[in-house]
Structure formats: structure tokens, C-alpha cells
Amino acid sequence: MKEVYLFRQYAEEAACASSKATSREEADALLALACTWAQAALMSERKPGSSVFPSPRHPSLMATHPVF
């Protein structure tokens, strides 16, 4: 399995786990972890030499995934 799919799976698992957290701090930490995995997935999809900064063609994760 490609690592991008694993990273996305990890992000989804962390986001789902945040809804079952027993404290706000735990939920926040899990959401931050989900964001990190989602960013790793995005970075692993990029072509070598491409910019890491968002552009109108490739908006930031927050713009496309308001859950994060």
C-alpha cells in the first residue's frame, strides 16, 4: 500500500478518535495529530521540486477540510 493511503488512514483514525476523547485536551491532541498525518499525505503526493506553499490551484488543508 502506498504511504499516502496509510497517512490518510492514520489521519482519519485520529480524527474519529477525537470525537470519543474523554477530555478537551485529548481531543485537541488527536485533531492536531490528524492534521499532521493529513499534511504528511499531502506532502507525499507532491512532485519533487514543487512548492510547499498553498496556491489558488492547491489550497491549504484548512480551506479544503474544515474539520481540521
SEKE-149882 format. One record per residue (C-alpha): residue number from 0; residue in three letters; chain; x negated, y, z negated. Coordinates in steps of 0.5 Angstrom, whole numbers, always signed. Layout:
SEKE-149882
> num	residu	chaine	px	py	pz
> NUM	Ala	A	X	Y	Z
...
***
This chain:
SEKE-149882
> num	residu	chaine	px	py	pz
> 0	Met	A	+0	+0	+0
> 1	Lys	A	-3	+7	+2
> 2	Glu	A	-5	+11	-4
> 3	Val	A	+0	+17	-2
> 4	Tyr	A	+6	+12	-3
> 5	Leu	A	+3	+10	-10
> 6	Phe	A	+2	+17	-12
> 7	Arg	A	+10	+19	-10
> 8	Gln	A	+12	+13	-14
> 9	Tyr	A	+8	+15	-20
> 10	Ala	A	+11	+22	-20
> 11	Glu	A	+18	+19	-19
> 12	Glu	A	+17	+15	-25
> 13	Ala	A	+14	+20	-29
> 14	Ala	A	+20	+25	-27
> 15	Cys	A	+25	+20	-29
> 16	Ala	A	+22	+18	-36
> 17	Ser	A	+22	+25	-38
> 18	Ser	A	+30	+25	-38
> 19	Lys	A	+29	+20	-43
> 20	Ala	A	+24	+23	-47
> 21	Thr	A	+25	+24	-55
> 22	Ser	A	+22	+31	-55
> 23	Arg	A	+22	+37	-51
> 24	Glu	A	+14	+37	-51
> 25	Glu	A	+14	+29	-49
> 26	Ala	A	+19	+32	-43
> 27	Asp	A	+15	+37	-41
> 28	Ala	A	+8	+33	-41
> 29	Leu	A	+12	+28	-37
> 30	Leu	A	+14	+33	-32
> 31	Ala	A	+7	+36	-32
> 32	Leu	A	+5	+29	-30
> 33	Ala	A	+10	+28	-25
> 34	Cys	A	+7	+35	-22
> 35	Thr	A	+0	+32	-22
> 36	Trp	A	+2	+26	-18
> 37	Ala	A	+6	+29	-13
> 38	Gln	A	+0	+34	-12
> 39	Ala	A	-4	+28	-11
> 40	Ala	A	+1	+25	-6
> 41	Leu	A	+1	+32	-2
> 42	Met	A	-7	+32	-2
> 43	Ser	A	-8	+25	+0
> 44	Glu	A	-4	+27	+6
> 45	Arg	A	-8	+33	+8
> 46	Lys	A	-12	+32	+14
> 47	Pro	A	-20	+34	+12
> 48	Gly	A	-21	+41	+13
> 49	Ser	A	-14	+43	+12
> 50	Ser	A	-13	+49	+7
> 51	Val	A	-10	+47	+0
> 52	Phe	A	-6	+54	+0
> 53	Pro	A	+1	+54	+2
> 54	Ser	A	+3	+57	+8
> 55	Pro	A	+10	+58	+11
> 56	Arg	A	+9	+51	+15
> 57	His	A	+7	+48	+9
> 58	Pro	A	+11	+51	+3
> 59	Ser	A	+9	+50	-4
> 60	Leu	A	+11	+44	-8
> 61	Met	A	+16	+48	-13
> 62	Ala	A	+19	+51	-6
> 63	Thr	A	+21	+44	-4
> 64	His	A	+22	+40	-10
> 65	Pro	A	+25	+45	-15
> 66	Val	A	+26	+39	-20
> 67	Phe	A	+18	+40	-21
***
